Amino acid sequence: MKRLRIMVVEDDAMIAFLLGEILKAMGHDVCASEGIEEGAIAAALRCKPDLMIVDEHLGEGSGMRVVDVVHGNGPVPHIFVSGDVKSIERRRPLSVIVQKPYSEADLARAIQKAMSPGSGSPIPQLAPTAMSKKPPPADRPIVAAGWQT
């Protein structure tokens, strides 16, 4: 797989750090790591990632909203990570979703799936006013709902 510019959207600093280290070890570049909706939207517009790995439940905002707003500027492959997969499946049944806790192997499979042609769910179109409000050992669990190594 080619080297990707990946943006991490995760509000737990330890999980974001560990995920970033794993992605780097897999040969990818982490172009941004943000923990709140507004910061994630601005970072995505600035760094133009090849892929976003997004926690749906952010302390300040929604990961799903980040994906929706970023997609207003053109589609970006994404992976949702969550301890509550069923709520994402109900709203975005075709999305690539990884259940926390997950392993490096789970992450690698999800990246491959998200980067495959035709993967992912259609993103609802947002009204222009909605977008204008925002500024431009391999299989051991590595990330949990809290944090775990």
N, C-alpha and C positions, 0 to 999 in steps of 0.2 A: 504494500500500500504506500502511496506517496506521502510525503511529509505534509501535514495539514497545519494551517493556522487555526487554532481552536480557542474559543472564548468559553470560560467557565462562569456560570451564574449560580452562585451558592452562597447562602448567608452564614453558614457555619465556617468560620475561618480555618479551623483545623481540617475539615473535610476539603475545603477549597485548596489548601496547601498540599495535602496528600494527593488529591486528584491531579493537581498541576505537576507534581513530581512524577507521578505514574505516566502521565501523558508525555512528559519530556523523555522519560526512560523508554517509551514506545517509539520515540523518534519524531514527535510532533513539537510544534512551537505553541506555547500558550501566549496569545497576543493580548489577553486581558482576563482579569478575574474580578468580578463585581458581586456584591452581596445585596444590593437593593435595586428595585425596578428602574428607577430613574438613571442611576449610574450605569446599569447594564445596557440600557437603550443607547445612551451617549457613547459608551465604549464600543458597542457593536457598529455604530455609524462611523466611528473614528477608525477602528482597526480592521473592519471588513473581513470577518472571519470566514474560513471555509466551512466551519462547523461550530455549532453552539451546543454545549452540554448544560442543561438548565434544570435546576431544582424548581419544581412548581410552587412550593410553599416557601416564599421568602418572608423574612421578618417584616420588611417594608415593601409591600407590593406582591405581584404575581409573576411567576416565571412564564406562565402562558401569555400574559399581557406583553411581556418583553418580546416573545416570539412574534406575536401578532403585529406589534408596532414595527419591529425590525423588518418583517416581511412586507410591510408597506413600501419599502425601498427596494424590494426584490427578494426572491426566495433565498433562504439560507438553510441548508440541512441542519437538523437539530435532533437532540436526544433529550427526553425528559427523564430525570432521575427523581425518585420519590419513594417514601415509605407507604404511600397511599396510591398504588397503581390503578386501582379500580375507578377512582374519580377521574383520572386522566383518560382512561380507556372509554368511559362514558362520553366525555366531551370531545375526544380526538381518537376515535377507534383505530385509525390507521397509523398513528404516531409510533415512533420507536421509543420504547419506555424501558427503563432499567429499574428494578426493585432494589431499594436499599435494604440490607447491606448487599454489596456486589463485589465481585472479584475482578482482577485485571482481565481474565479471560472473558467475563461477561461484558466488560467495557469494550474489549477488542471486537467482539461479535456485534455489539450495538453500533460501533463506529463503522464497521464494514457494511452493515445493513443500512444505516442512515446515508452513507455515501453511494449506495447502489442506485442506478437510474430508476426513477419511478417510485422511490420509497417516500414515506412520510404522508401526512394528511394534508388535505387542502386547508389553507389558512383563510379565515373569513376576511373579506375586504373591509378595511376601516374607512370611515368617512375622513376626508382631509382634515377636518377640524380636530379629530381625535389625535392624529399624528402630529399636528402642529403644536400641541400642548407640551411635547417632550423635546429636549435638546438633542440639536443634532448629536516468595514462592508463588507462583502465578495464580493459583486458584483460591488462595486464602482470602477471606473477607478483608477488604481494605477500607471500606467506607460504610459507616452505619448511620442510623438516624441521629445518634449523638456523635461519637467518634471512637474509632477502634483501630488498632494496628495489628 
